[in-house]
């Protein structure tokens, strides 16, 4: 790495691994890696990206390992296993560790009071900080943890569940997430995640219909835009709520229509009914 712990971390013998999972993140990976070059180890776990993700990460000093994607749960378990130090910080490619979060990490490692920590995320979207929509503090899984303290469900295609072996704490400092750089990226993620979510529904034996899809989609929009006060975030809040409607609707719709014969052989145009002559 280009830097190591400094300041109040100089005497801290505890070393930190940072892992970043990535797939075609050439437009985001540099900011993520640069925000954690102070760590003892920075790993980028790539799933055979076809863009310059690997090249950019390598040039910035990260160690790149290839892990084929099957599920997000297995991907995260493999990423943790690849880390060589006892403490791990998980950063997604669209996230950036802030100086304040860095200092809090250093303080925690000098005297940890828990085994895994949730980290609040500030989201920048459509030129605005998102303060509502359920997007703050926007915890995902614990992001700082002892290597042995966190295990994910290998079978979870997306929205992976996990088990914490130990106590849980919460950060005061925020990190930054820039999830999308344009609407096209939002739509691309919606398509990918709704497909993975549909597979999860089928694997769990969920029997759904198009009515189920519509109902869940409408509830997702109402929850984000009204209950979570997304309307206070202006058009950005509306777009996020609409994106949640689409992602939820298509997740259930894909599962509901998975076994339909969309393109049968030997299609024939049905004969039109004859109207009786008067």
PLY file of the C-alpha trace (Angstrom):
ply
format ascii 1.0
element vertex 278
property float x
property float y
property float z
element edge 277
property int vertex1
property int vertex2
end_header
0.00 0.00 0.00
1.13 3.58 -0.47
0.47 4.50 3.17
0.22 2.79 6.52
-1.57 3.81 9.69
-0.29 7.13 10.99
-0.83 9.44 13.92
-2.50 7.75 16.88
-2.30 4.42 15.03
1.50 4.35 14.88
1.78 2.24 18.03
-1.24 0.09 17.20
-0.10 -3.48 16.44
-3.55 -4.48 15.09
-3.51 -4.73 11.32
-6.46 -4.17 9.02
-7.52 -5.78 5.75
-9.94 -3.93 3.47
-11.84 -5.84 0.82
-13.77 -4.34 -2.08
-15.97 -6.53 -4.27
-16.21 -5.35 -7.86
-17.63 -6.15 -11.26
-17.21 -3.63 -14.09
-16.67 -0.72 -11.71
-14.04 1.20 -13.71
-15.85 4.49 -13.12
-15.97 4.01 -9.33
-13.11 1.78 -8.19
-10.44 4.49 -8.06
-12.29 6.58 -5.48
-12.97 3.51 -3.34
-9.37 2.26 -3.37
-7.87 5.72 -2.84
-10.00 6.21 0.27
-8.40 3.19 2.02
-4.77 3.16 0.82
-3.78 3.82 4.44
-4.82 0.28 5.43
-2.32 -2.57 5.81
-3.96 -4.57 3.04
-6.39 -3.58 0.29
-7.96 -6.43 -1.68
-10.17 -5.98 -4.72
-12.19 -9.15 -5.29
-13.13 -8.96 -8.94
-15.59 -11.23 -10.73
-14.05 -11.20 -14.21
-14.74 -7.59 -15.10
-14.60 -6.78 -18.80
-13.67 -3.11 -18.30
-10.59 -1.47 -16.72
-11.51 -2.23 -13.10
-8.55 -4.57 -12.56
-6.06 -2.28 -14.30
-7.10 0.77 -12.26
-7.11 -1.08 -8.94
-3.70 -2.63 -9.60
-2.16 0.70 -10.57
-3.39 2.16 -7.27
-1.61 -0.56 -5.28
-4.50 -2.88 -4.47
-4.09 -6.64 -4.61
-6.60 -8.06 -7.09
-8.00 -11.56 -6.81
-10.50 -13.16 -9.16
-13.56 -14.79 -7.59
-16.26 -16.06 -9.98
-19.71 -14.81 -9.00
-22.37 -17.29 -7.97
-24.13 -15.53 -5.07
-23.36 -12.40 -3.07
-23.32 -14.47 0.11
-20.58 -16.79 -1.15
-18.71 -13.87 -2.71
-18.47 -12.10 0.65
-17.41 -15.26 2.48
-14.68 -15.83 -0.12
-13.60 -12.20 0.21
-13.29 -12.50 3.99
-11.32 -15.73 3.63
-8.88 -13.95 1.29
-8.07 -11.31 3.92
-4.86 -11.98 5.84
-5.41 -9.84 8.96
-7.58 -10.35 12.03
-9.74 -7.26 11.43
-11.60 -6.61 8.19
-13.24 -3.50 6.74
-15.72 -4.14 3.93
-16.10 -1.37 1.35
-18.22 -1.61 -1.79
-16.91 -0.17 -5.04
-19.43 2.69 -4.90
-18.43 3.65 -1.32
-15.68 5.92 0.00
-14.16 5.85 3.45
-14.08 9.36 4.93
-11.21 10.76 7.05
-13.57 10.76 10.03
-14.40 7.08 9.54
-10.71 6.29 9.15
-9.94 7.90 12.51
-12.78 6.01 14.15
-11.50 2.73 12.70
-8.04 3.47 14.10
-9.48 4.26 17.53
-11.60 1.10 17.55
-8.69 -1.12 16.58
-6.67 0.24 19.49
-9.39 -0.69 21.99
-12.31 -2.59 20.42
-15.51 -2.72 22.45
-17.40 -4.99 20.02
-16.70 -7.68 17.44
-18.60 -6.16 14.51
-19.67 -2.61 13.71
-22.38 -1.09 11.55
-21.29 2.02 9.63
-23.73 4.79 8.60
-23.64 5.81 4.94
-24.35 9.20 3.38
-25.74 8.78 -0.14
-25.14 11.28 -2.96
-27.69 10.88 -5.76
-28.83 13.14 -8.62
-26.72 16.01 -7.28
-28.12 15.86 -3.72
-27.45 14.29 -0.35
-30.36 11.94 0.31
-31.71 12.60 3.81
-34.89 10.53 3.65
-36.17 7.54 1.61
-34.81 5.28 4.37
-31.32 6.06 3.02
-29.82 7.35 6.23
-28.17 5.93 8.25
-28.55 3.25 5.55
-26.73 0.47 7.38
-26.02 -2.64 5.33
-24.11 -5.54 6.88
-21.51 -4.82 9.59
-18.56 -3.33 7.72
-15.81 -3.41 10.34
-15.44 -6.75 12.09
-13.13 -9.41 13.42
-12.44 -11.86 10.62
-13.99 -14.70 12.62
-17.05 -12.72 13.72
-19.09 -12.53 10.49
-20.43 -15.33 8.29
-22.77 -14.93 5.33
-25.35 -17.33 3.92
-23.59 -18.88 0.92
-26.88 -19.59 -0.84
-28.15 -15.97 -0.74
-28.16 -14.64 -4.31
-28.72 -11.05 -3.16
-29.61 -9.16 0.05
-27.50 -11.75 1.77
-28.24 -12.71 5.38
-25.42 -13.11 7.88
-24.59 -14.24 11.40
-22.49 -12.25 13.87
-20.48 -14.31 16.33
-20.03 -11.75 19.06
-21.17 -8.28 20.05
-22.27 -5.45 17.74
-21.36 -1.76 17.82
-22.20 1.30 15.71
-19.98 3.97 14.19
-20.55 7.66 14.76
-18.67 8.71 11.61
-20.23 8.33 8.15
-18.81 6.91 4.96
-19.96 8.10 1.53
-21.84 6.11 -1.08
-22.29 7.28 -4.68
-24.49 4.40 -5.91
-25.28 5.68 -9.41
-23.66 8.14 -11.76
-26.62 8.25 -14.13
-30.10 6.79 -14.56
-28.76 4.06 -16.84
-26.72 2.61 -13.95
-29.80 2.62 -11.73
-31.76 0.69 -14.36
-28.88 -1.74 -14.91
-28.67 -2.55 -11.20
-32.46 -2.90 -11.02
-32.36 -5.46 -13.82
-29.51 -7.46 -12.30
-30.84 -7.44 -8.74
-34.42 -8.24 -9.75
-33.15 -11.29 -11.64
-31.13 -12.45 -8.63
-34.10 -11.73 -6.36
-36.40 -13.79 -8.59
-34.01 -16.73 -8.36
-34.04 -16.38 -4.58
-37.84 -16.43 -4.53
-37.89 -19.60 -6.64
-35.20 -21.29 -4.53
-37.22 -20.56 -1.40
-40.32 -22.09 -2.96
-42.30 -18.85 -3.09
-45.37 -19.08 -5.33
-46.12 -15.64 -6.69
-48.39 -14.08 -9.29
-48.49 -10.88 -11.32
-50.94 -9.51 -8.76
-48.34 -10.23 -6.08
-45.76 -8.37 -8.16
-47.98 -5.31 -8.53
-48.94 -5.28 -4.86
-45.35 -5.54 -3.62
-44.22 -2.92 -6.13
-46.87 -0.40 -5.08
-46.08 -1.00 -1.41
-42.35 -0.44 -2.10
-43.11 2.93 -3.74
-45.49 4.00 -0.95
-43.04 2.96 1.77
-40.11 4.90 0.28
-41.95 7.97 -1.02
-44.54 8.47 1.73
-43.67 6.56 4.91
-39.92 7.20 4.56
-40.59 10.83 3.49
-38.92 10.43 0.11
-41.01 13.32 -1.23
-38.84 15.64 0.90
-35.85 14.68 -1.27
-37.51 16.18 -4.35
-37.18 14.51 -7.73
-34.29 12.42 -6.43
-36.63 10.92 -3.86
-39.27 10.25 -6.52
-36.75 8.51 -8.79
-35.53 6.34 -5.91
-39.09 5.39 -4.96
-39.94 4.64 -8.59
-36.76 2.57 -8.91
-37.81 0.59 -5.83
-41.24 0.02 -7.40
-39.65 -1.27 -10.61
-37.04 -3.43 -8.89
-39.63 -4.99 -6.59
-42.25 -5.43 -9.31
-39.85 -7.08 -11.74
-38.38 -9.33 -9.04
-41.79 -10.87 -8.43
-42.86 -10.65 -12.09
-39.77 -12.55 -13.24
-40.47 -15.27 -10.69
-44.16 -15.39 -11.64
-43.43 -15.78 -15.35
-40.29 -17.93 -15.13
-42.04 -21.06 -16.41
-44.12 -19.46 -19.15
-43.24 -20.58 -22.67
-42.41 -17.16 -24.07
-41.47 -18.38 -27.55
-43.09 -21.75 -28.33
-42.34 -23.57 -31.56
-44.94 -23.82 -34.33
-46.86 -20.69 -33.39
-50.06 -20.27 -35.39
-52.24 -17.22 -35.62
-55.68 -18.13 -34.27
-58.59 -17.86 -36.62
-60.81 -14.89 -36.09
-64.34 -15.64 -34.97
-66.99 -15.13 -37.63
-69.72 -12.62 -36.92
-73.22 -13.78 -37.74
-74.91 -12.07 -40.69
-78.15 -10.33 -40.10
0 1
1 2
2 3
3 4
4 5
5 6
6 7
7 8
8 9
9 10
10 11
11 12
12 13
13 14
14 15
15 16
16 17
17 18
18 19
19 20
20 21
21 22
22 23
23 24
24 25
25 26
26 27
27 28
28 29
29 30
30 31
31 32
32 33
33 34
34 35
35 36
36 37
37 38
38 39
39 40
40 41
41 42
42 43
43 44
44 45
45 46
46 47
47 48
48 49
49 50
50 51
51 52
52 53
53 54
54 55
55 56
56 57
57 58
58 59
59 60
60 61
61 62
62 63
63 64
64 65
65 66
66 67
67 68
68 69
69 70
70 71
71 72
72 73
73 74
74 75
75 76
76 77
77 78
78 79
79 80
80 81
81 82
82 83
83 84
84 85
85 86
86 87
87 88
88 89
89 90
90 91
91 92
92 93
93 94
94 95
95 96
96 97
97 98
98 99
99 100
100 101
101 102
102 103
103 104
104 105
105 106
106 107
107 108
108 109
109 110
110 111
111 112
112 113
113 114
114 115
115 116
116 117
117 118
118 119
119 120
120 121
121 122
122 123
123 124
124 125
125 126
126 127
127 128
128 129
129 130
130 131
131 132
132 133
133 134
134 135
135 136
136 137
137 138
138 139
139 140
140 141
141 142
142 143
143 144
144 145
145 146
146 147
147 148
148 149
149 150
150 151
151 152
152 153
153 154
154 155
155 156
156 157
157 158
158 159
159 160
160 161
161 162
162 163
163 164
164 165
165 166
166 167
167 168
168 169
169 170
170 171
171 172
172 173
173 174
174 175
175 176
176 177
177 178
178 179
179 180
180 181
181 182
182 183
183 184
184 185
185 186
186 187
187 188
188 189
189 190
190 191
191 192
192 193
193 194
194 195
195 196
196 197
197 198
198 199
199 200
200 201
201 202
202 203
203 204
204 205
205 206
206 207
207 208
208 209
209 210
210 211
211 212
212 213
213 214
214 215
215 216
216 217
217 218
218 219
219 220
220 221
221 222
222 223
223 224
224 225
225 226
226 227
227 228
228 229
229 230
230 231
231 232
232 233
233 234
234 235
235 236
236 237
237 238
238 239
239 240
240 241
241 242
242 243
243 244
244 245
245 246
246 247
247 248
248 249
249 250
250 251
251 252
252 253
253 254
254 255
255 256
256 257
257 258
258 259
259 260
260 261
261 262
262 263
263 264
264 265
265 266
266 267
267 268
268 269
269 270
270 271
271 272
272 273
273 274
274 275
275 276
276 277
